[in-house]
Amino acid sequence: MNKALLIILSIFAVAIQSCYYDNAEELYPAITDGCDTTNVTYSNNIQNIISSRCYGCHSNTSYSDYGGGVALEGYDNIKISADNGGLIGTITHNPDYTAMPKGSSKMDDCKINQIKTWVAQGAKNN
């Protein structure tokens, strides 16, 4: 009798475990950081990032004194740095470039990824 009861309980335990349902999306929800890199434009994103993070040293009036001769004010100036790789190199702190912003922490990953996306899409004046 004990063996029969043990077998029945074992079968019941296996049956219960085999019915367990895990939904991966519920157990491991996607982490979203709110960073939109799908609709990046110069006028809506890049201009604001550059003006708030770079114009202190790289405006058209201060670039020769503080910005190492690199002006980033206005589309044409940003486009030059985007095309020659300097913009991405400096903001990602690539060892081949001078890390920017100088003497400050690297800009957040979202802004960097938005700039990378814009450059990869041709750094258009859009």
C-alpha positions as CSV (number, residue, x, y, z in Angstrom):
1,M,0.0,0.0,0.0
2,N,2.8,2.4,0.8
3,K,4.5,1.8,-2.5
4,A,1.2,2.4,-4.4
5,L,0.6,5.7,-2.5
6,L,4.2,6.8,-3.1
7,I,3.8,6.1,-6.8
8,I,0.5,8.0,-7.0
9,L,2.0,11.0,-5.1
10,S,5.0,11.0,-7.4
11,I,2.9,11.0,-10.5
12,F,0.7,13.7,-9.1
13,A,3.8,15.8,-8.2
14,V,5.2,15.4,-11.7
15,A,1.8,16.3,-13.3
16,I,1.5,19.5,-11.2
17,Q,5.1,20.6,-12.1
18,S,4.6,20.0,-15.8
19,C,1.6,22.3,-15.8
20,Y,3.5,25.2,-14.4
21,Y,3.4,28.1,-16.9
22,D,6.1,30.8,-17.1
23,N,5.5,33.8,-19.3
24,A,9.0,35.2,-20.0
25,E,7.7,38.7,-20.7
26,E,6.0,38.8,-17.3
27,L,9.0,37.2,-15.4
28,Y,11.6,39.3,-17.3
29,P,10.0,42.5,-18.4
30,A,12.0,44.6,-21.0
31,I,13.9,47.4,-19.4
32,T,13.2,50.7,-21.2
33,D,15.1,53.8,-20.4
34,G,12.9,56.2,-22.3
35,C,15.6,57.0,-24.8
36,D,14.2,57.5,-28.3
37,T,16.8,56.8,-30.9
38,T,14.3,56.1,-33.7
39,N,13.3,59.6,-34.6
40,V,16.4,61.7,-34.1
41,T,16.7,64.9,-36.0
42,Y,19.1,67.8,-35.9
43,S,16.4,70.4,-35.0
44,N,14.6,68.3,-32.4
45,N,17.5,66.6,-30.7
46,I,21.1,67.3,-31.8
47,Q,20.9,71.1,-31.7
48,N,19.6,71.0,-28.1
49,I,22.2,68.5,-26.9
50,I,25.1,70.4,-28.5
51,S,23.9,73.8,-27.4
52,S,23.4,72.7,-23.8
53,R,26.6,70.6,-23.5
54,C,29.1,72.2,-25.8
55,Y,28.5,75.9,-26.5
56,G,30.2,77.0,-23.3
57,C,33.5,76.3,-25.0
58,H,32.6,75.7,-28.6
59,S,30.3,78.6,-29.5
60,N,31.3,80.8,-32.4
61,T,32.6,83.4,-30.0
62,S,34.5,81.2,-27.6
63,Y,35.9,78.3,-29.7
64,S,39.3,80.0,-30.3
65,D,39.9,80.8,-26.6
66,Y,38.5,77.7,-24.9
67,G,37.4,75.1,-27.5
68,G,40.7,74.2,-29.2
69,G,39.6,75.9,-32.4
70,V,36.5,73.7,-32.8
71,A,33.3,75.6,-33.2
72,L,30.1,73.6,-32.8
73,E,27.5,76.4,-33.0
74,G,25.3,76.0,-36.0
75,Y,24.6,73.1,-38.3
76,D,27.6,73.6,-40.7
77,N,30.1,73.5,-37.8
78,I,28.5,70.4,-36.2
79,K,28.4,68.7,-39.6
80,I,32.2,69.1,-40.0
81,S,32.9,67.4,-36.7
82,A,30.3,64.7,-37.4
83,D,31.8,63.9,-40.8
84,N,35.4,63.8,-39.6
85,G,34.6,61.5,-36.7
86,G,35.6,64.0,-34.1
87,L,32.2,64.5,-32.6
88,I,31.6,60.8,-31.9
89,G,35.3,60.3,-30.9
90,T,35.2,63.0,-28.3
91,I,31.8,62.4,-26.7
92,T,32.4,58.6,-26.4
93,H,35.8,59.3,-24.8
94,N,37.6,57.3,-27.5
95,P,41.3,57.2,-26.6
96,D,42.3,58.6,-30.0
97,Y,40.4,61.9,-29.2
98,T,40.4,64.4,-26.4
99,A,37.5,63.4,-24.1
100,M,34.7,66.0,-24.0
101,P,33.3,67.7,-22.2
102,K,36.7,68.5,-20.9
103,G,37.0,68.3,-17.1
104,S,33.5,66.9,-16.8
105,S,31.7,63.6,-16.9
106,K,30.8,62.0,-20.2
107,M,27.3,62.9,-21.4
108,D,24.7,60.3,-20.7
109,D,24.3,57.3,-22.9
110,C,21.0,58.3,-24.3
111,K,22.4,61.6,-25.7
112,I,25.5,59.8,-27.1
113,N,23.3,57.2,-28.8
114,Q,21.1,59.9,-30.3
115,I,24.1,61.7,-31.7
116,K,25.5,58.3,-33.0
117,T,22.2,57.6,-34.7
118,W,22.0,61.1,-36.3
119,V,25.6,60.7,-37.6
120,A,25.0,57.2,-38.9
121,Q,22.0,58.5,-40.8
122,G,24.1,61.0,-42.6
123,A,24.1,64.0,-40.1
124,K,21.3,65.6,-42.0
125,N,20.1,69.2,-41.4
126,N,16.5,68.0,-40.6
